[in-house]
Amino acid sequence: MTHTQVQLVTLDGEHRVGSMDIASSLGIQHKNVLELLRRYRDDFAQFGRVAFETRPFDTPGGSQSREVAMLSEDQCYLLLTYSRNTARVRSLKVALVRAFGSARREGISRSLTTWQELQR
């Protein structure tokens, strides 16, 4: 099994993953991810607001725009629980756990360093 890499972005102080990245990692069309998010909107809302952004992209016919959802850690995991447990889905789950865990540890480490500096 290949190792999936996940790119976290920070939005309003919280780590998030874009729905385009999730679709790409799963090998599915982005519109299918958005459809799942809309169909189970109330479920995802239990873990906070799903942040939607409009992003431009270039096509041979000119510039277009597309809607992208920026999902929190819990929303990512919920989305993947609604997916079949294929090798690709499992690989993405591992990558998400690794990426969010690393970000959390890095944040704790940074906080401790700041606290230690203040104590001096």
C-alpha positions as CSV (number, residue, x, y, z in Angstrom):
1,M,0.0,0.0,0.0
2,T,1.3,3.4,-0.9
3,H,1.6,6.1,1.7
4,T,-0.8,9.0,1.4
5,Q,0.3,12.5,2.3
6,V,-2.1,15.1,3.7
7,Q,-1.6,18.8,3.5
8,L,-3.1,20.6,6.6
9,V,-3.9,24.3,6.4
10,T,-4.8,26.6,9.2
11,L,-8.1,28.4,9.0
12,D,-9.3,30.5,11.9
13,G,-6.6,28.9,14.2
14,E,-7.7,25.4,13.4
15,H,-6.1,22.7,11.2
16,R,-8.2,21.7,8.2
17,V,-8.0,19.6,5.1
18,G,-9.6,20.6,1.8
19,S,-12.2,18.5,0.2
20,M,-10.3,18.5,-3.1
21,D,-7.3,16.9,-1.4
22,I,-9.6,14.2,0.2
23,A,-11.3,13.5,-3.2
24,S,-7.9,13.2,-4.9
25,S,-6.5,10.9,-2.1
26,L,-9.6,8.7,-2.4
27,G,-9.5,8.7,-6.2
28,I,-13.1,10.0,-6.5
29,Q,-14.6,13.0,-8.1
30,H,-14.7,16.1,-5.9
31,K,-18.4,16.6,-6.6
32,N,-19.1,13.3,-4.8
33,V,-17.4,14.5,-1.6
34,L,-19.4,17.7,-1.7
35,E,-22.6,15.7,-2.3
36,L,-21.9,13.6,0.8
37,L,-21.2,16.7,2.9
38,R,-24.5,18.2,1.8
39,R,-26.5,15.0,2.2
40,Y,-25.3,14.6,5.8
41,R,-25.0,18.3,6.6
42,D,-26.5,17.9,10.1
43,D,-24.1,15.2,11.0
44,F,-21.1,17.2,10.0
45,A,-22.5,20.3,11.8
46,Q,-22.3,18.4,15.1
47,F,-18.5,18.9,14.8
48,G,-18.6,22.6,13.9
49,R,-19.3,24.6,10.9
50,V,-18.1,23.2,7.6
51,A,-16.1,26.1,6.1
52,F,-16.7,26.5,2.3
53,E,-14.5,28.6,0.1
54,T,-14.7,29.5,-3.5
55,R,-11.4,29.0,-5.3
56,P,-10.5,30.0,-8.9
57,F,-8.9,27.6,-11.3
58,D,-7.9,27.9,-14.9
59,T,-9.4,26.0,-17.8
60,P,-8.7,26.2,-21.6
61,G,-11.9,28.4,-21.8
62,G,-10.7,30.8,-19.1
63,S,-10.9,31.2,-15.4
64,Q,-13.6,29.4,-13.4
65,S,-14.4,28.9,-9.8
66,R,-15.3,25.9,-7.6
67,E,-16.5,25.4,-4.1
68,V,-14.2,23.7,-1.7
69,A,-15.0,22.5,1.8
70,M,-12.4,22.9,4.5
71,L,-12.9,20.1,7.0
72,S,-11.8,19.9,10.6
73,E,-10.2,16.8,12.0
74,D,-13.4,15.3,13.3
75,Q,-15.3,16.2,10.1
76,C,-12.6,14.3,8.1
77,Y,-12.9,11.2,10.2
78,L,-16.7,11.4,10.0
79,L,-16.5,11.6,6.2
80,L,-14.2,8.6,6.0
81,T,-16.6,6.6,8.3
82,Y,-19.2,7.1,5.5
83,S,-16.8,5.6,3.0
84,R,-16.1,1.9,2.2
85,N,-13.1,0.7,4.1
86,T,-10.9,0.2,1.0
87,A,-7.1,0.2,1.0
88,R,-7.2,3.9,-0.2
89,V,-9.6,4.9,2.5
90,R,-7.5,3.1,5.2
91,S,-4.4,4.8,3.8
92,L,-6.0,8.2,4.0
93,K,-7.2,7.5,7.6
94,V,-3.6,6.7,8.6
95,A,-2.3,9.8,6.9
96,L,-4.9,12.0,8.6
97,V,-4.2,10.5,12.0
98,R,-0.5,11.1,11.4
99,A,-0.9,14.7,10.1
100,F,-3.3,15.9,12.8
101,G,-1.4,14.1,15.6
102,S,1.9,15.7,14.4
103,A,0.2,19.1,14.2
104,R,-1.1,18.7,17.7
105,R,2.3,17.6,19.1
106,E,4.0,20.5,17.3
107,G,1.5,22.9,18.8
108,I,2.0,21.5,22.3
109,S,5.8,21.7,21.8
110,R,5.6,25.3,20.7
111,S,3.3,26.1,23.7
112,L,5.7,24.6,26.1
113,T,8.7,26.4,24.6
114,T,6.8,29.7,24.9
115,W,5.9,28.9,28.5
116,Q,9.5,28.0,29.3
117,E,10.7,31.3,27.8
118,L,8.2,33.2,30.0
119,Q,9.5,31.3,33.1
120,R,13.0,32.5,32.5
